Every structure is written in C-alpha cells, then in structure tokens.
Amino acid sequence: MTSLIGLARPRLLDLFCRAGGASMGYHLAGFDVTGVDKGDHSGAYPFTYHQADAIEFVIEYGREFDVIAGSPPCQLFSQCHRIRRNDHPDLIGPMRDAVLPLGKPYVIENVEDARADLRDPVELCGAMFPELNVYRHRLFESNVPLFVPVHPVHVEPQVKMGRPPRPGHRMHVIGNFSGVAAGRVAMGIDWMTRDDLREAIPPAYTHFLGGQVMAALTGQRAA
C-alpha cells in the first residue's frame, strides 16, 4: 500500500453511522471519518458527527469526500419485521442512487436477508477474525473489487437469543441480549451501550475491507 505518511488522510463519509462500529474500522484502515445519522449519537460517536438525514447530506456534501460508506437501517429485513410487520423504509436503493452519480468508491453494508437488494455483495463472518466471538454475518456491496477469506465452518454453537454468554459459545448480540461487557469483547467494541452494540458491526470488518478500499484509492491517486 502507498504510504500516507506526510499526507492528509483520505476523507470517508459514513452514512447511517449510529455509534460508529463501522466508522472505527474505516478509521483504523487510515481514513479521516465523518459520520451522519438522523439520531443524536454525538455522545457516543468517536469522530466528527452530523445529525442529519443521511441521503440529503450525501447529496449536498458527498463530493467533499473521497469515499462514501453506509449501513442503511436493516429492520425491514429483520425477523421482527416479518413477525410484526412494522413500517420500516428501504434505504439501500436510495443510498445507491445518491452515491453513484458522485463517481467515488462506495461501500454499502447490510444483513444477510438484504442480499436481493444488494449488487454482487461479499460476505463477512466473525469466525474469519480470531479476535471476535460472534458470527454476525454481514454483506457488503462496493464498486471496488473486494476480497474476503474463505468462510469457516461454524464449530462453536451460538448462544440463543437473550441468553447470557456461555464458555465455548459465540455470543448473539441482538435484541435485549445479556452480558454487555462480554458483548463488547466479542464485538471488539469497548465504548457502546447495549442499544448501540446490537445495531453495530465489528470494526474488524470495515478495517479489513477499508484497507482494500484504501489500496484502490491510493492506486488511483498514484496513477
């Protein structure tokens, strides 16, 4: 990778950032990260934060950034939605429509059940990262070719929803899960509340993929 010593960090805009799990990974990959979310997460978010509508913000300010990333709300694709039929917006398409005209590298993250709405996504699993103790499958769409490791066989059982952590089990950090301290360790996140943890992805995911986006971006700059 081209050295960034002495250079300004490329700027990455993280849409629907909440408390910054994905943002932290992009930061570790070398980006100067700015987050946007309609909720007030300024007390938890570790970087520059704007409370605003994410789609409107990227349309107005997206050209000021080198890379656009985002995690549109996934409740539409959740099991709870299928049971309760609550009204949740589908913002994957609107985010893509807002980002593509900018002509910049982008990454859209979402859950497995959003696969049909994503374009040729790659999948990451916590079992690919030795430091994590979750499975937490997530999909990533990008206009940058992304490499992912071979998906390991799931050897350890996963704790059932709502149950406390157990030795030899992967945590299920979802809903009103038990064991916030253990959940922070399992996810590689040490600053979030339970409410934020259950909505987050491990920074290890975007650290891994962000490094590839950085390599593509610095290659473009060198050319």
Contacts in CASP RR format, 6 or more apart in sequence:
PFRMAT RR
TARGET T0000
AUTHOR 0000-0000-0000
METHOD contacts of the structure
MODEL  1
MTSLIGLARPRLLDLFCRAGGASMGYHLAGFDVTGVDKGDHSGAYPFTYH
QADAIEFVIEYGREFDVIAGSPPCQLFSQCHRIRRNDHPDLIGPMRDAVL
PLGKPYVIENVEDARADLRDPVELCGAMFPELNVYRHRLFESNVPLFVPV
HPVHVEPQVKMGRPPRPGHRMHVIGNFSGVAAGRVAMGIDWMTRDDLREA
IPPAYTHFLGGQVMAALTGQRAA
1 211 0 8 1.000
1 214 0 8 1.000
1 215 0 8 1.000
1 218 0 8 1.000
2 215 0 8 1.000
2 218 0 8 1.000
2 219 0 8 1.000
2 221 0 8 1.000
2 222 0 8 1.000
4 10 0 8 1.000
4 30 0 8 1.000
4 218 0 8 1.000
8 32 0 8 1.000
9 30 0 8 1.000
9 31 0 8 1.000
9 32 0 8 1.000
10 30 0 8 1.000
10 31 0 8 1.000
10 32 0 8 1.000
10 66 0 8 1.000
10 67 0 8 1.000
10 214 0 8 1.000
10 217 0 8 1.000
10 218 0 8 1.000
11 31 0 8 1.000
11 32 0 8 1.000
11 34 0 8 1.000
11 64 0 8 1.000
11 65 0 8 1.000
11 66 0 8 1.000
11 67 0 8 1.000
12 26 0 8 1.000
12 31 0 8 1.000
12 32 0 8 1.000
12 33 0 8 1.000
12 34 0 8 1.000
12 65 0 8 1.000
12 66 0 8 1.000
12 67 0 8 1.000
12 68 0 8 1.000
12 69 0 8 1.000
13 33 0 8 1.000
13 34 0 8 1.000
13 35 0 8 1.000
13 36 0 8 1.000
13 57 0 8 1.000
13 58 0 8 1.000
13 61 0 8 1.000
13 62 0 8 1.000
13 65 0 8 1.000
13 67 0 8 1.000
13 68 0 8 1.000
13 69 0 8 1.000
14 20 0 8 1.000
14 22 0 8 1.000
14 23 0 8 1.000
14 26 0 8 1.000
14 33 0 8 1.000
14 34 0 8 1.000
14 35 0 8 1.000
14 36 0 8 1.000
14 69 0 8 1.000
14 70 0 8 1.000
14 71 0 8 1.000
15 35 0 8 1.000
15 36 0 8 1.000
15 37 0 8 1.000
15 54 0 8 1.000
15 55 0 8 1.000
15 57 0 8 1.000
15 58 0 8 1.000
15 68 0 8 1.000
15 69 0 8 1.000
15 70 0 8 1.000
15 71 0 8 1.000
15 72 0 8 1.000
15 95 0 8 1.000
16 36 0 8 1.000
16 37 0 8 1.000
16 54 0 8 1.000
16 70 0 8 1.000
16 71 0 8 1.000
16 72 0 8 1.000
16 73 0 8 1.000
16 91 0 8 1.000
16 95 0 8 1.000
17 23 0 8 1.000
17 35 0 8 1.000
17 36 0 8 1.000
17 37 0 8 1.000
17 41 0 8 1.000
17 45 0 8 1.000
17 49 0 8 1.000
17 70 0 8 1.000
17 71 0 8 1.000
18 37 0 8 1.000
18 41 0 8 1.000
18 45 0 8 1.000
18 71 0 8 1.000
18 196 0 8 1.000
18 199 0 8 1.000
18 200 0 8 1.000
19 41 0 8 1.000
19 44 0 8 1.000
19 45 0 8 1.000
19 191 0 8 1.000
19 192 0 8 1.000
19 193 0 8 1.000
19 196 0 8 1.000
19 199 0 8 1.000
19 200 0 8 1.000
20 35 0 8 1.000
20 41 0 8 1.000
20 44 0 8 1.000
20 45 0 8 1.000
20 46 0 8 1.000
20 47 0 8 1.000
20 200 0 8 1.000
21 189 0 8 1.000
21 192 0 8 1.000
21 200 0 8 1.000
21 201 0 8 1.000
21 202 0 8 1.000
21 203 0 8 1.000
21 206 0 8 1.000
22 69 0 8 1.000
22 70 0 8 1.000
22 71 0 8 1.000
22 109 0 8 1.000
22 200 0 8 1.000
22 201 0 8 1.000
22 203 0 8 1.000
22 205 0 8 1.000
22 206 0 8 1.000
23 33 0 8 1.000
23 35 0 8 1.000
23 45 0 8 1.000
23 46 0 8 1.000
23 47 0 8 1.000
23 206 0 8 1.000
24 46 0 8 1.000
24 189 0 8 1.000
24 203 0 8 1.000
24 206 0 8 1.000
24 207 0 8 1.000
25 203 0 8 1.000
25 204 0 8 1.000
25 205 0 8 1.000
25 206 0 8 1.000
25 207 0 8 1.000
25 210 0 8 1.000
26 33 0 8 1.000
26 67 0 8 1.000
26 69 0 8 1.000
26 206 0 8 1.000
26 207 0 8 1.000
26 210 0 8 1.000
27 33 0 8 1.000
27 46 0 8 1.000
27 47 0 8 1.000
28 203 0 8 1.000
28 207 0 8 1.000
29 206 0 8 1.000
29 207 0 8 1.000
29 209 0 8 1.000
29 210 0 8 1.000
29 211 0 8 1.000
29 213 0 8 1.000
29 214 0 8 1.000
30 211 0 8 1.000
30 214 0 8 1.000
31 66 0 8 1.000
31 67 0 8 1.000
31 210 0 8 1.000
31 214 0 8 1.000
33 47 0 8 1.000
33 48 0 8 1.000
34 47 0 8 1.000
34 48 0 8 1.000
34 49 0 8 1.000
34 50 0 8 1.000
34 65 0 8 1.000
35 45 0 8 1.000
35 47 0 8 1.000
35 48 0 8 1.000
35 49 0 8 1.000
35 50 0 8 1.000
36 49 0 8 1.000
36 50 0 8 1.000
36 51 0 8 1.000
36 52 0 8 1.000
36 54 0 8 1.000
36 57 0 8 1.000
36 58 0 8 1.000
37 45 0 8 1.000
37 49 0 8 1.000
37 51 0 8 1.000
37 52 0 8 1.000
37 54 0 8 1.000
38 51 0 8 1.000
38 52 0 8 1.000
38 53 0 8 1.000
38 54 0 8 1.000
39 51 0 8 1.000
40 51 0 8 1.000
41 49 0 8 1.000
41 51 0 8 1.000
41 196 0 8 1.000
42 49 0 8 1.000
42 51 0 8 1.000
44 191 0 8 1.000
44 192 0 8 1.000
44 193 0 8 1.000
44 196 0 8 1.000
46 191 0 8 1.000
50 57 0 8 1.000
54 70 0 8 1.000
54 91 0 8 1.000
54 95 0 8 1.000
55 91 0 8 1.000
55 94 0 8 1.000
55 95 0 8 1.000
55 98 0 8 1.000
58 68 0 8 1.000
58 95 0 8 1.000
58 98 0 8 1.000
58 99 0 8 1.000
58 102 0 8 1.000
59 98 0 8 1.000
62 68 0 8 1.000
62 102 0 8 1.000
62 104 0 8 1.000
63 102 0 8 1.000
65 104 0 8 1.000
66 104 0 8 1.000
66 105 0 8 1.000
66 217 0 8 1.000
67 104 0 8 1.000
67 105 0 8 1.000
67 106 0 8 1.000
67 107 0 8 1.000
67 213 0 8 1.000
67 217 0 8 1.000
68 99 0 8 1.000
68 102 0 8 1.000
68 104 0 8 1.000
68 105 0 8 1.000
68 106 0 8 1.000
68 107 0 8 1.000
69 106 0 8 1.000
69 107 0 8 1.000
69 108 0 8 1.000
69 109 0 8 1.000
69 206 0 8 1.000
70 95 0 8 1.000
70 107 0 8 1.000
70 108 0 8 1.000
70 109 0 8 1.000
71 108 0 8 1.000
71 109 0 8 1.000
71 110 0 8 1.000
71 201 0 8 1.000
72 90 0 8 1.000
72 91 0 8 1.000
72 92 0 8 1.000
72 93 0 8 1.000
72 95 0 8 1.000
72 108 0 8 1.000
72 110 0 8 1.000
73 88 0 8 1.000
73 89 0 8 1.000
73 91 0 8 1.000
74 110 0 8 1.000
74 111 0 8 1.000
74 114 0 8 1.000
75 81 0 8 1.000
75 86 0 8 1.000
75 88 0 8 1.000
76 88 0 8 1.000
76 89 0 8 1.000
76 90 0 8 1.000
76 114 0 8 1.000
77 110 0 8 1.000
77 111 0 8 1.000
77 113 0 8 1.000
77 114 0 8 1.000
77 117 0 8 1.000
78 111 0 8 1.000
78 113 0 8 1.000
80 86 0 8 1.000
81 88 0 8 1.000
90 117 0 8 1.000
92 108 0 8 1.000
92 110 0 8 1.000
92 114 0 8 1.000
92 117 0 8 1.000
92 118 0 8 1.000
93 117 0 8 1.000
95 108 0 8 1.000
96 106 0 8 1.000
96 108 0 8 1.000
96 119 0 8 1.000
96 141 0 8 1.000
99 106 0 8 1.000
100 106 0 8 1.000
105 142 0 8 1.000
105 143 0 8 1.000
105 144 0 8 1.000
105 213 0 8 1.000
105 216 0 8 1.000
105 217 0 8 1.000
106 142 0 8 1.000
106 143 0 8 1.000
107 140 0 8 1.000
107 141 0 8 1.000
107 142 0 8 1.000
107 144 0 8 1.000
107 206 0 8 1.000
107 209 0 8 1.000
107 210 0 8 1.000
107 213 0 8 1.000
108 118 0 8 1.000
108 140 0 8 1.000
108 141 0 8 1.000
108 142 0 8 1.000
109 138 0 8 1.000
109 139 0 8 1.000
109 140 0 8 1.000
109 201 0 8 1.000
109 205 0 8 1.000
109 206 0 8 1.000
110 117 0 8 1.000
110 118 0 8 1.000
110 121 0 8 1.000
110 138 0 8 1.000
110 139 0 8 1.000
111 137 0 8 1.000
111 138 0 8 1.000
111 139 0 8 1.000
112 123 0 8 1.000
112 137 0 8 1.000
112 138 0 8 1.000
112 139 0 8 1.000
114 139 0 8 1.000
115 121 0 8 1.000
115 139 0 8 1.000
118 139 0 8 1.000
118 141 0 8 1.000
119 141 0 8 1.000
120 141 0 8 1.000
121 139 0 8 1.000
121 140 0 8 1.000
121 141 0 8 1.000
122 139 0 8 1.000
122 140 0 8 1.000
122 142 0 8 1.000
122 146 0 8 1.000
122 147 0 8 1.000
122 148 0 8 1.000
123 137 0 8 1.000
123 138 0 8 1.000
123 139 0 8 1.000
123 140 0 8 1.000
123 148 0 8 1.000
123 151 0 8 1.000
124 137 0 8 1.000
124 138 0 8 1.000
124 140 0 8 1.000
124 148 0 8 1.000
124 205 0 8 1.000
124 208 0 8 1.000
124 209 0 8 1.000
125 135 0 8 1.000
125 136 0 8 1.000
125 137 0 8 1.000
125 151 0 8 1.000
125 152 0 8 1.000
126 132 0 8 1.000
126 134 0 8 1.000
126 135 0 8 1.000
126 136 0 8 1.000
126 202 0 8 1.000
126 204 0 8 1.000
126 205 0 8 1.000
127 135 0 8 1.000
127 151 0 8 1.000
127 152 0 8 1.000
127 154 0 8 1.000
127 155 0 8 1.000
127 170 0 8 1.000
128 148 0 8 1.000
128 149 0 8 1.000
128 151 0 8 1.000
128 152 0 8 1.000
129 202 0 8 1.000
129 204 0 8 1.000
129 205 0 8 1.000
129 208 0 8 1.000
131 188 0 8 1.000
131 204 0 8 1.000
132 186 0 8 1.000
132 187 0 8 1.000
132 188 0 8 1.000
132 202 0 8 1.000
132 204 0 8 1.000
133 170 0 8 1.000
133 171 0 8 1.000
133 183 0 8 1.000
133 185 0 8 1.000
133 186 0 8 1.000
134 170 0 8 1.000
134 171 0 8 1.000
134 172 0 8 1.000
134 173 0 8 1.000
134 183 0 8 1.000
134 186 0 8 1.000
134 187 0 8 1.000
134 202 0 8 1.000
135 154 0 8 1.000
135 158 0 8 1.000
135 170 0 8 1.000
136 173 0 8 1.000
136 187 0 8 1.000
136 201 0 8 1.000
136 202 0 8 1.000
138 201 0 8 1.000
138 205 0 8 1.000
140 146 0 8 1.000
140 205 0 8 1.000
140 209 0 8 1.000
142 209 0 8 1.000
142 213 0 8 1.000
144 212 0 8 1.000
144 213 0 8 1.000
144 216 0 8 1.000
145 212 0 8 1.000
145 216 0 8 1.000
146 209 0 8 1.000
146 212 0 8 1.000
146 213 0 8 1.000
147 212 0 8 1.000
154 170 0 8 1.000
156 168 0 8 1.000
156 169 0 8 1.000
156 170 0 8 1.000
157 168 0 8 1.000
157 169 0 8 1.000
157 170 0 8 1.000
158 169 0 8 1.000
158 170 0 8 1.000
158 171 0 8 1.000
158 172 0 8 1.000
159 165 0 8 1.000
159 166 0 8 1.000
159 169 0 8 1.000
159 170 0 8 1.000
159 171 0 8 1.000
159 172 0 8 1.000
160 172 0 8 1.000
161 172 0 8 1.000
161 174 0 8 1.000
161 175 0 8 1.000
161 177 0 8 1.000
162 172 0 8 1.000
162 174 0 8 1.000
162 175 0 8 1.000
162 176 0 8 1.000
162 177 0 8 1.000
162 178 0 8 1.000
163 172 0 8 1.000
163 178 0 8 1.000
164 178 0 8 1.000
164 179 0 8 1.000
165 171 0 8 1.000
165 178 0 8 1.000
165 179 0 8 1.000
165 182 0 8 1.000
165 183 0 8 1.000
165 186 0 8 1.000
170 186 0 8 1.000
171 177 0 8 1.000
171 182 0 8 1.000
171 183 0 8 1.000
171 186 0 8 1.000
171 187 0 8 1.000
173 183 0 8 1.000
173 186 0 8 1.000
173 187 0 8 1.000
173 197 0 8 1.000
173 198 0 8 1.000
174 198 0 8 1.000
175 198 0 8 1.000
176 194 0 8 1.000
177 183 0 8 1.000
177 194 0 8 1.000
177 197 0 8 1.000
177 198 0 8 1.000
180 193 0 8 1.000
180 194 0 8 1.000
180 197 0 8 1.000
183 189 0 8 1.000
183 197 0 8 1.000
184 190 0 8 1.000
184 192 0 8 1.000
184 197 0 8 1.000
187 197 0 8 1.000
187 200 0 8 1.000
187 202 0 8 1.000
188 202 0 8 1.000
188 203 0 8 1.000
188 204 0 8 1.000
189 197 0 8 1.000
189 200 0 8 1.000
189 202 0 8 1.000
189 203 0 8 1.000
192 200 0 8 1.000
END
